[in-house]
Amino acid sequence: MRRPVLTLACIACFSFILGLGRPAITDSDEGFYAEAAREMVESGDWLTPRFNYEDRWEKPVLYYWLTAATYVVTSPTEAAARWWSALSGLGLVLLTWAMARRMMKQDDAAWLAGAIVATCYGYFAMARLALPDLPLTFLVTLTIWGGIERRWLLVGAAAGLGFLMKGPIALVVPALVLAPIWWRERATAPIRIGDLAIAALVGAAIGLPWYVAMTVKHGAPYLQSFFVGDNLERFATSRFNDPRAPWFYVPIVVGGLFPWSMYLLILPWPSIIAIARGRRLVTQIEWRLLAWILLPLVFFTISIGKQPRYILPVLPPIAILLAQSIMDRVRTANRNSATALTAATWATAATYVILMLLLYRSRMLFIGTYPTLMFAGMAVLGLAGIAMAWITATRHWQLLPGAATFCAAMLLLTVQFGALSGVRPEPVEQMAALISAHRLEEPIGTYQVFVRNLGFYTGVAQRDLFTESLALDFLESSAPVLLVVRATDLPALEAASGVRARRIGEVRYLNTANIRLGTILAPDPDAEIETVLLVSNR
C-alpha cells in the first residue's frame, strides 16, 4: 500500500504544487479570494469577508479562513493563496485511489484512477488557482464516499465543511447521488433515521455557526444576498452569465480529462447501452458510478447559470471507470483484438505532437515566459508523442499506464513552466510598482483590466469602473486621480470627457486567464497582447 500512495503523492506534487507560486495572481475570480484573505488578516475581522475593503457576501468563509491562516504563517504570497486548492488536489488523488481500490479490488486499476485524477487538465488548472472549487470537490467526493460506506460522522463533517466552503451546493450534489444509491440498496443496507440524524447534527455543528453569526451581524439582507442571490438566482436565472447550450458540459468533461480524453473510446459502451435499454441488470458498482456521474451532470445541465468548474465532482467516478477499462484492455490486449486501445493510444500520441506544433505556432503570445523553458517543453511534448507511438507500434501495453501517466505529467509541467510561468515581476506587479512610485493620495480606478488582482499587489482600495460612464465620471473628477486602462480604450474616454490624460507608464500584458482553445488555434498577438496604461487626469 505504501508504494502506490507515495508514487501518487509524488505525481500530484509535480502536477499541483511544483511552481505553485510562480505566476502572479490572475485577473480572475482567484483575485477575490487572495485579496479578501489578505484584508481579513490586515483588518483582524475574521467574520465578514471583504474585497477591496467592502463586504463580500457572495461566498462562505472557509476558504478565506484557510488562506488567511496560511498568510499569518507565511505572509501573503501567491503560493499561500493557492495552497489549499493544491492540497485538495492531492487529497482528491489519494481519495480516488482509495475509493477505486475498495470498489474494484484491483490495485493496478486503483493506482491508475488516482494517476488520471493527478494528471488531468481540469484538476491541474483548478489546483493552481486560489479558488474554493477544488476543496469543495474534495469535500463533496468525501461526503459521497462516506455515504456509500455508511460512515456517518465522516458524512456530517465533510458536508458541514463543504457547506462552509461554498454553501448549499455541498449538500445538493451528494444528496442527488446518494438518494438513488440508498434507495436501490435499501433491502440489504437500510438507512436508519438515527444515522442521518447523527450526520445532520455533526454537519450543522460545523456548518451553521458562521451563517448564524453573519445573520446576527448583517440581518436579513445577508440571507437574501447569499442564499437567494448567489445561489438560487445563479442556478435559475441569467443574472450572472448568459444561458448556455444543453450540451455545454460535454466538451467541458472531455477537456477536463485531457490528455486522457481519447481513452473515453474504450469505456464499456456496449454494456452502458445495454443497461440503458434494459437488456441487462446493472451491478452495484456500476449503479453507484453511473449515478455519481450522470445525476450531477443532469442537474447542472438544467441550470441556467452554467460554469465549467461546477461539474468537477464527476471526474473521480469517470476516472475510476476509465482506469478499469484501460487495465482490462491492457490485460487482454496480447490475446484479443486491441483495436479501441490502439486507436486511443495512436490518437493520444498524435495529440502530443499537435500540441507541440501549436505551442511553437503560438509562442509569440507568451511574452513573459523563458524561451529556453518553452522550447524545452516543446521537445518534451514531441518525445511524449514518440513514446506513446512506440508503445502502440510495439504493443508493449504493459508499459502504457506508467508511460501515459508520465507523459501527461510532463504535458502539465510544460503548460506550467513553458506557457503560464515566466519572468517576474509580471505586468500586474509592474503596474503596482508604477502606482507605488507615482501615487501620493490619489484615488485609483481600474477600467476593465487588473480589476481583481491589482489590489493584492498595491494593498490599497481601488474603484472598479465597470462601465464607460463610471470611467468618464472618474476621469472628469476635479481632484487628481490615477486610472489603469487599456491603450485601446483611452482615446474614446479622452474624446468623450474632453480630458487629455497624462501618461505615466505602461506595461504589456497577456491575460492568461482568458486563454481558450481558439487562442492557441489561431494566435493573434495584436489582439491578445494588450498595452495597459497608468494615466492621470492632471
KEZAKOL-184848 format. One record per residue (C-alpha): residue in one letter; x, y, z. Coordinates in steps of 0.25 Angstrom, whole numbers, plus 2048, in hexadecimal, padded with zeros to 3 digits. Layout:
N
aXYZ/...
This chain:
538
m800800800/r80B809803/r81180A7F5/p80480E7EE/v8028197F8/l81081E7F6/t81081E7E7/l8038247E6/a80682F7F0/c8138327E8/i80C8337DB/a80183C7E2/c80C8457E7/f8128477D9/s80484A7D3/f7FE8527DE/i8098587E7/l81685A7DF/g8188687DB/l80B86C7E2/g80F87A7E6/r81587D7D8/p80A8847D1/a8048917D7/i7F68917DC/t7EE8927CF/d7E389C7CC/s7D88917CE/d7D088C7DA/e7DC8887E1/g7E08967E3/f7D38987EC/y7D888C7F5/a7E68907F6/e7E489F7F9/a7D889C802/a7E089380B/r7EB89E80B/e7E18A8810/m7DC89E81B/v7EA89E821/e7EC8AD81F/s7DF8B0826/g7DF8A6830/d7D08A382D/w7CE89482B/l7BF89482A/t7BC89D81E/p7C489B811/r7C78A780A/f7CD8AA7FC/n7D28B87F8/y7CF8BC807/e7C08B9804/d7B78AE80A/r7B88A2801/w7AB899803/e7AC8917F7/k7B38847FC/p7B487E80A/v7C0880813/l7C8873814/y7D2875808/y7D588380D/w7D887E81B/l7E1873816/t7E987D80D/a7E9888817/a7EF87E822/t7F987A817/y7FD889815/v7FF88A824/v80987F824/t810883816/s80C891813/p802894807/t80888D7FB/e8038867EE/a8078787F3/a80087B800/a7F387F7F9/r7F38737F1/w7F88697FB/w7EB863800/s7E68617F2/a7F285A7EE/l7F28527FB/s7E384E7F8/g7E88497EA/l7F28407F1/g7E783B7FB/l7DE8387EF/v7E88307E9/l7EA8277F5/l7DB8267F8/t7D88227E9/w7E38177EB/a7DD8127F8/m7CF8127F2/a7D380B7E5/r7DB8007EE/r7CF7FE7F6/m7C57FD7EB/m7CD7F67E0/k7D67ED7E9/q7E17EF7DF/d7EE7F67E3/d7F37FA7D5/a7E58007D1/a7E48077DE/w7F280D7DC/l7EF8117CE/a7E28187D3/g7EA8217DC/a7F48247D2/i7E98287C8/v7E48327D2/a7F28377D5/t7F58397C7/c7E883E7C0/y7E884D7BC/g7DB8507C3/y7E184E7D1/f7EE8537CD/a7E88607C9/m7E08627D5/a7EA85D7DF/r7F38697DB/l7E88747DD/a7E587A7EB/l7D68757EA/p7CD86C7F3/d7C88637E8/l7D38587E9/p7D28587F8/l7C38577F6/t7C584C7EC/f7CD8447F6/l7C3846801/v7B78427F8/t7BE8367F4/l7C1833802/t7B3835806/i7AE82B7FB/w7B88217FE/g7B582280D/g7A682080A/i7A9814801/e7B180E80C/r7A7812817/r7B281A81F/w7A8824825/l7B282C82D/l7BA82E820/v7AE832818/g7AA83C822/a7B8842824/a7BA843815/a7AC848811/g7AE85381C/l7BB857817/g7B6857809/f7AA86080D/l7B4869814/m7BD869807/k7B386C7FD/g7A586B802/p7988637FF/i79F85C7F2/a7A78547FC/l79B84D801/v79384D7F4/v79D8457EC/p79F83A7F6/a7908397F8/l78E8377E9/v79882C7E9/l7958257F6/a7868257F6/p78481B7EA/i7908127EF/w78A8117FD/w77C80E7F7/r7828037EE/e7897FD7F9/r77F7FF804/a77C7F0805/t78A7EC808/a78F7F880F/p783801814/i78580F819/r781812827/i77B81F82B/g78581F837/d79181E82D/l78C82A825/a789832832/i798830836/a79D835829/a794841829/l797845837/v7A6844834/g7A584C827/a79C85682E/a7A6858839/i7B185A82F/g7AA862824/l79F86B82B/p7A6873835/w7AD87D82C/y7A087F824/v799882831/a7A388C835/m7A3893827/t793894828/v794899836/k79E8A4832/h7988A7824/g78A8A3825/a78089E81A/p7888A680F/y79389B810/l78A89080F/q783896803/s7908997FC/f79788B7FE/f78C8817FE/v7838877F4/g78C8907EC/d7998887EB/n79387A7EB/l7848797E7/e7858857DC/r79387F7D8/f78C8727D5/a77F8767CF/t7828847C8/s78B88A7BE/r78F8957C8/f79E8907CA/n7A088B7BB/d7998897AF/p79187B7AC/r79A8707A6/a79686579D/p7918577A3/w79E85079E/f7A785B7A5/y7AD8517AF/v7B08467A5/p7BD84D7A0/i7C08527AE/v7C18447B3/v7C983F7A7/g7D284B7A9/g7D38497B8/l7D883B7B6/f7E383F7AB/p7EC8397A8/w7E582C7AC/s7D98307A3/m7DC827798/y7DA81B7A1/l7CC81E7A3/l7CB816796/i7CE80979E/l7C380B7A8/p7BA7FF7A9/w7B08067A0/p7A87F979B/s7A67F67AA/i7A18047AD/i7988047A1/a7927F67A5/i7907FC7B3/a7898087AD/r7807FF7A5/g77D7F67B0/r7837EA7A9/r78C7E67B5/l78C7EA7C4/v7957F47CA/t79F7EF7D4/q7A07F77E1/i7AD7FD7DE/e7A88017D0/w79C8077D6/r7A480F7E0/l7AE8157D6/l7A38187CB/a79A81F7D6/w7A68277DA/i7AA82B7CC/l79C82D7C6/l7938347D0/p79C8407D3/l79E8417C4/v78F8427C2/f78D84B7CE/f7978557C9/t7938547BB/i7858587BF/s78A8647C6/i78B8727BE/g7988777C5/k7A186C7BF/q7B086D7C3/p7BB8637BF/r7C08617CD/y7B385D7D2/i7B484E7CD/l7C284B7D3/p7BC8417DD/v7B88387D1/l7C68367CD/p7CB82C7D8/p7C08217D5/i7C38237C6/a7D28217C9/i7CE8147D0/l7C680F7C5/l7D18137BB/a7DC80D7C3/q7D58007C4/s7D28007B5/i7E18037B1/m7E67F87BA/d7DC7EE7B5/r7E17F17A7/v7EF7F07AB/r7EE7E37B1/t7E77DC7A5/a7EE7E479A/n7F87DA797/r7ED7CF796/n7E27D6790/s7E07E2786/a7E47EF78C/t7DE7F8781/a7D880278A/l7E4803793/t7ED804787/a7E580F781/a7E481778E/t7F3816790/w7F781A782/a7ED826783/t7F482A791/a80282978A/a7FD83277F/t7F783C789/y80483E78F/v80B841782/i80084A77E/l80185178C/m810853789/l80D85977C/l802862782/l80B86778D/y81686A783/r80C87277A/s80687A786/r81487C78D/m81388B78A/l80788D793/f80F88879F/i8178957A1/g81A8937AF/t8208857AF/y82E8807AE/p83187C79F/t83A8707A4/l82F86A7AC/m82586C7A1/f82E865797/a83185A7A1/g8228587A3/m820856794/a82B84C794/v8248447A0/l817844798/g81E83F78C/l825834794/a81883179B/g81182F78D/i81C826789/a81B81D796/m80C81B794/a80E818786/w81980E789/i811807793/t805805789/a80E80177E/t8167F6786/r8097F278E/h8117F479B/w8037F67A2/q8087F37B0/l8108007AF/l8048087AC/p7FF80C7BA/g80C8117BF/a8108177B1/a80381E7AF/t8038247BD/f8128297BC/c80F82F7AE/a8028367B4/a80A83C7C0/m8158417B6/l80A8487AE/l80584F7BA/l8128537BE/t8158597B0/v8088617B1/q80C8667BF/f81B86A7BC/g81A86B7AD/a80E8747AC/l8088797B9/s81487C7C2/g81F8867BE/v8278927C1/r8248997CE/p81F8A47D0/e8138A17C8/p80A8AC7C1/v8018AE7CD/e80D8AF7D6/q8138B97CD/m8078C17CD/a8068C07DD/a8158C57DD/l8118D17D4/i8058D57DD/s80E8D47E9/a8198DD7E3/h80F8E87DE/r8038E87E7/l8028F27F3/e7F48F07F7/e7EC8F07EA/p7E18E67E9/i7E48DA7DF/g7DA8D67D5/t7DA8C97CC/y7D38C97BF/q7D18BA7BB/v7DF8B67BD/f7E68B27CA/v7D98B37D1/r7DA8A77DA/n7E98A57DD/l7EF8B37DD/g7EB8B57EC/f7F38A97F0/y7FF8B07EC/t7FC8BE7EF/g7F68BC7FD/v7EC8C87FB/a7DE8C97F7/q7DA8CC7E8/r7CE8CF7E1/d7C88C57D7/l7C48CE7CB/f7BC8C37C4/t7B48CC7BB/e7B98D77B2/s7B08E17B9/l7B78DE7C6/a7C58DF7BF/l7C18ED7BA/d7BC8F27C7/f7C98ED7CD/l7D28F47C3/e7CA9017C3/s7CC9027D3/s7D090F7D7/a7DB9097E0/p7E79017DB/v7E48F27D8/l7EC8E67D3/l7E68DE7C8/v7EA8D07C4/v7E58CE7B5/r7E88C77A8/a7EF8CF79E/t7E48CC794/d7D98D179E/l7DF8DE7A2/p7DD8E6795/a7CE8E4796/l7CE8E87A4/e7D68F57A1/a7CD8F9796/a7C08F779E/s7C58FE7AA/g7CE9097A4/v7D99057AD/r7E79047A8/a7ED8F97B1/r7FB8F97B5/r8028EC7B2/i80B8E87BE/g80F8DA7BA/e80B8CD7B2/v80C8BE7B3/r80A8B37A8/y8008A97AD/l7FA89B7A9/n7EF8977B2/t7F28887B3/a7E48867BA/n7DD8897AD/i7E58807A4/r7DC87679D/l7DE86B793/g7DB875788/t7E687E78D/i7F087378A/l7EA86E77D/a7EA87C777/p7F488477F/d7F389377D/p7FE89B785/d7F78A8781/a7EA8A4787/e7EF89C793/i7FB8A5798/e7F68B279D/t7FD8BF7A1/v7F88C37AF/l7FA8D17B3/l7FB8D97C0/v7F58E77BE/s7F18F37C6/n7E78FE7C3/r7F19097C8/
